[in-house]
């Protein structure tokens, strides 16, 4: 299982209308957004307790870490219904 960082923007960002973003790491969040747009620095999020499906709420965003659940390869016969 892999972790997923979900960023829900509570304030608009000028270059996008999209509110929900999904990343594979905290560092990846900062490849798209600045600390001002997220409302927290990378260092803060790394130490804020996101592991274990934690949540951080800032003035600009709600940041959650969750586990991505995948099906075992071939377990369903290849159907993607």
Residue frames as a rotation matrix with the C-alpha (Angstrom) as fourth column:
UNK 1
0.578 0.816 0.000 0.00
0.816 -0.578 0.000 0.00
0.000 0.000 -1.000 0.00
UNK 2
-0.489 -0.723 0.487 1.14
0.740 -0.640 -0.207 3.51
0.462 0.259 0.848 -0.81
UNK 3
-0.268 0.372 -0.889 0.50
0.661 -0.600 -0.451 6.79
-0.701 -0.708 -0.085 0.95
UNK 4
-0.125 0.321 0.939 -1.44
0.818 -0.502 0.280 9.61
0.561 0.803 -0.200 -0.69
UNK 5
-0.718 -0.067 -0.693 -1.35
0.477 -0.771 -0.421 13.26
-0.506 -0.633 0.586 0.34
UNK 6
0.023 0.818 0.574 -4.69
0.946 -0.204 0.253 14.97
0.324 0.537 -0.779 -0.37
UNK 7
-0.858 -0.251 -0.448 -4.64
0.374 -0.904 -0.209 18.76
-0.353 -0.347 0.869 -0.48
UNK 8
0.129 0.930 0.345 -8.03
0.976 -0.180 0.120 20.48
0.174 0.321 -0.931 -0.48
UNK 9
-0.847 -0.453 0.280 -7.63
0.435 -0.891 -0.126 24.19
0.306 0.015 0.952 -1.15
UNK 10
-0.013 0.855 -0.518 -10.00
0.948 -0.155 -0.278 26.35
-0.318 -0.495 -0.809 0.89
UNK 11
0.263 0.014 -0.965 -8.81
-0.122 -0.991 -0.048 29.54
-0.957 0.130 -0.259 -0.81
UNK 12
0.968 0.127 0.218 -8.55
0.192 0.188 -0.963 30.04
-0.163 0.974 0.158 -4.55
UNK 13
-0.101 -0.994 -0.041 -5.16
0.352 -0.074 0.933 29.85
-0.930 0.080 0.358 -6.24
UNK 14
0.089 0.206 -0.975 -4.88
-0.558 -0.800 -0.220 32.21
-0.825 0.564 0.043 -9.20
UNK 15
-0.565 -0.457 -0.687 -3.57
-0.814 0.174 0.554 29.70
-0.134 0.872 -0.470 -11.74
UNK 16
-0.886 0.262 -0.383 -6.17
0.112 0.922 0.371 26.95
0.451 0.285 -0.846 -11.16
UNK 17
-0.108 0.917 0.385 -9.83
-0.852 -0.284 0.439 26.39
0.512 -0.281 0.812 -10.35
UNK 18
0.134 0.087 -0.987 -9.10
0.111 0.989 0.103 22.88
0.985 -0.123 0.123 -9.11
UNK 19
0.441 0.124 0.889 -9.64
-0.790 -0.416 0.450 22.50
0.425 -0.901 -0.086 -5.35
UNK 20
0.772 -0.102 0.628 -8.56
-0.337 0.771 0.540 18.90
-0.539 -0.628 0.561 -4.73
UNK 21
0.326 -0.785 -0.527 -5.04
-0.793 0.077 -0.605 17.66
0.515 0.615 -0.597 -5.48
UNK 22
0.965 -0.026 0.260 -3.42
-0.117 0.847 0.518 14.29
-0.234 -0.531 0.815 -4.76
UNK 23
0.344 -0.928 -0.143 0.32
-0.837 -0.235 -0.494 13.72
0.425 0.289 -0.858 -4.30
UNK 24
0.594 -0.217 -0.774 2.63
0.186 0.974 -0.131 10.82
0.782 -0.067 0.619 -3.57
UNK 25
-0.164 -0.674 -0.721 4.67
0.955 0.075 -0.287 12.74
0.248 -0.735 0.631 -0.98
UNK 26
0.574 0.288 -0.767 4.74
0.584 -0.800 0.137 15.94
-0.574 -0.527 -0.627 1.03
UNK 27
-0.417 -0.821 -0.389 7.69
0.199 -0.500 0.843 17.15
-0.887 0.274 0.372 -1.04
UNK 28
-0.671 0.215 0.710 5.62
0.741 0.148 0.655 16.72
0.036 0.965 -0.259 -4.22
UNK 29
0.447 0.844 -0.296 3.04
0.860 -0.496 -0.118 19.18
-0.247 -0.202 -0.948 -2.85
UNK 30
0.411 -0.364 -0.836 5.72
0.070 -0.901 0.427 21.89
-0.909 -0.234 -0.345 -3.03
UNK 31
-0.727 -0.543 0.421 6.54
0.458 0.073 0.886 21.10
-0.512 0.837 0.195 -6.64
UNK 32
-0.244 0.746 0.620 3.09
0.845 -0.149 0.513 22.56
0.475 0.649 -0.594 -7.45
UNK 33
0.747 0.630 0.213 2.31
0.395 -0.679 0.619 24.97
0.535 -0.378 -0.756 -4.60
UNK 34
-0.326 -0.778 0.537 4.22
-0.131 -0.526 -0.841 27.50
0.936 -0.344 0.070 -2.55
UNK 35
-0.738 0.026 -0.674 4.13
0.644 0.328 -0.692 27.41
0.203 -0.944 -0.259 1.26
UNK 36
-0.881 0.431 -0.198 1.95
-0.325 -0.852 -0.410 30.53
-0.345 -0.297 0.890 1.15
UNK 37
-0.380 0.763 -0.523 -0.63
-0.751 0.075 0.656 28.80
0.540 0.642 0.544 -1.06
UNK 38
-0.173 0.256 -0.951 -0.79
0.302 0.933 0.197 25.77
0.937 -0.253 -0.239 1.25
UNK 39
0.608 0.382 0.695 -0.51
-0.446 -0.560 0.698 27.75
0.656 -0.735 -0.170 4.47
UNK 40
0.825 -0.412 0.386 2.37
-0.205 0.418 0.885 25.65
-0.527 -0.809 0.261 5.84
UNK 41
0.084 -0.881 -0.466 6.00
-0.994 -0.105 0.019 24.94
-0.065 0.462 -0.885 5.06
UNK 42
0.289 -0.097 -0.952 7.31
-0.385 0.899 -0.208 21.54
0.877 0.427 0.223 3.98
UNK 43
-0.731 -0.669 -0.136 9.14
-0.104 0.306 -0.946 21.18
0.674 -0.678 -0.293 7.29
UNK 44
-0.544 0.617 0.569 5.98
-0.820 -0.244 -0.518 21.88
-0.181 -0.748 0.638 9.25
UNK 45
0.482 0.791 -0.377 3.99
-0.854 0.520 -0.003 19.22
0.194 0.323 0.926 7.37
UNK 46
-0.028 -0.574 -0.818 6.81
-0.242 0.798 -0.552 16.69
0.970 0.183 -0.161 7.74
UNK 47
-0.896 -0.392 -0.208 6.59
0.119 0.239 -0.964 17.05
0.428 -0.888 -0.168 11.53
UNK 48
-0.569 0.731 0.377 2.87
-0.790 -0.614 -0.004 17.78
0.228 -0.300 0.926 11.93
UNK 49
-0.621 0.317 0.717 1.67
-0.313 0.739 -0.597 14.22
-0.719 -0.595 -0.360 12.40
UNK 50
0.024 0.631 -0.775 0.26
-0.998 -0.033 -0.058 13.42
-0.062 0.775 0.629 8.97
UNK 51
-0.710 -0.301 -0.637 1.47
-0.398 0.917 0.009 9.82
0.581 0.260 -0.771 9.21
UNK 52
-0.882 0.456 -0.116 -1.16
0.408 0.617 -0.673 7.42
-0.235 -0.641 -0.730 10.47
UNK 53
-0.249 0.812 0.528 -3.87
0.839 -0.091 0.537 9.08
0.484 0.577 -0.658 8.37
UNK 54
-0.337 0.028 -0.941 -3.48
0.717 -0.641 -0.276 12.45
-0.611 -0.767 0.196 10.06
UNK 55
0.385 0.524 0.760 -4.97
0.841 -0.539 -0.055 15.79
0.380 0.660 -0.648 9.03
UNK 56
-0.600 -0.504 -0.622 -3.58
0.662 -0.749 -0.031 19.34
-0.450 -0.430 0.783 9.14
UNK 57
0.488 0.776 0.400 -5.89
0.869 -0.475 -0.137 22.32
0.084 0.415 -0.906 8.70
UNK 58
-0.680 -0.671 -0.296 -4.38
0.665 -0.735 0.136 25.67
-0.308 -0.104 0.946 7.71
UNK 59
-0.187 0.604 -0.774 -5.95
-0.078 -0.795 -0.602 28.98
-0.979 -0.052 0.196 6.71
UNK 60
-0.263 -0.031 -0.964 -5.53
-0.905 -0.337 0.258 27.97
-0.333 0.941 0.061 3.05
UNK 61
-0.170 0.074 -0.983 -5.94
-0.650 0.742 0.168 24.19
0.741 0.667 -0.078 2.86
UNK 62
0.578 0.240 0.780 -6.87
-0.704 0.629 0.329 20.92
-0.412 -0.739 0.533 4.47
UNK 63
-0.108 -0.730 -0.675 -4.04
-0.850 0.419 -0.318 18.41
0.515 0.539 -0.666 4.08
UNK 64
0.622 0.361 0.694 -4.61
-0.668 0.708 0.230 14.72
-0.409 -0.606 0.682 4.77
UNK 65
-0.558 -0.722 -0.408 -2.46
-0.820 0.554 0.140 11.66
0.125 0.413 -0.902 4.45
UNK 66
0.518 0.749 0.414 -4.23
-0.731 0.639 -0.240 8.42
-0.444 -0.178 0.878 3.61
UNK 67
-0.507 -0.617 0.602 -3.38
-0.215 0.766 0.605 4.97
-0.835 0.178 -0.521 2.37
UNK 68
-0.096 0.396 -0.913 -4.02
-0.995 -0.036 0.089 4.08
0.003 0.917 0.398 -1.26
UNK 69
-0.019 0.183 0.983 -5.63
-0.325 0.929 -0.179 0.66
-0.946 -0.323 0.042 -1.41
UNK 70
-0.259 -0.142 -0.955 -4.79
-0.965 0.080 0.250 -1.41
0.041 0.987 -0.157 -4.44
UNK 71
0.839 0.498 0.221 -6.04
-0.479 0.867 -0.135 -4.74
-0.259 0.007 0.966 -5.60
UNK 72
-0.047 -0.862 0.505 -3.43
-0.186 0.504 0.843 -7.46
-0.981 -0.054 -0.184 -5.87
UNK 73
-0.408 -0.185 -0.894 -2.32
-0.885 -0.161 0.437 -7.91
-0.225 0.969 -0.098 -9.49
UNK 74
-0.694 0.162 -0.702 -4.56
-0.371 0.754 0.542 -10.45
0.617 0.636 -0.463 -11.19
UNK 75
-0.949 0.296 0.104 -6.80
0.035 0.429 -0.902 -10.94
-0.312 -0.853 -0.418 -8.15
UNK 76
-0.119 0.974 -0.193 -9.95
-0.298 -0.221 -0.929 -9.80
-0.947 -0.053 0.316 -9.97
UNK 77
0.125 0.144 0.982 -9.26
0.712 0.676 -0.189 -11.37
-0.691 0.723 -0.018 -13.34
UNK 78
-0.783 -0.566 0.258 -8.36
0.588 -0.538 0.605 -8.04
-0.203 0.625 0.753 -14.92
UNK 79
0.086 0.879 0.468 -11.85
0.858 -0.304 0.413 -6.49
0.506 0.366 -0.781 -14.84
UNK 80
-0.916 -0.380 -0.128 -11.96
0.397 -0.813 -0.426 -2.77
0.058 -0.441 0.896 -14.11
UNK 81
-0.109 0.957 0.270 -15.75
0.582 -0.159 0.797 -2.45
0.806 0.244 -0.540 -13.68
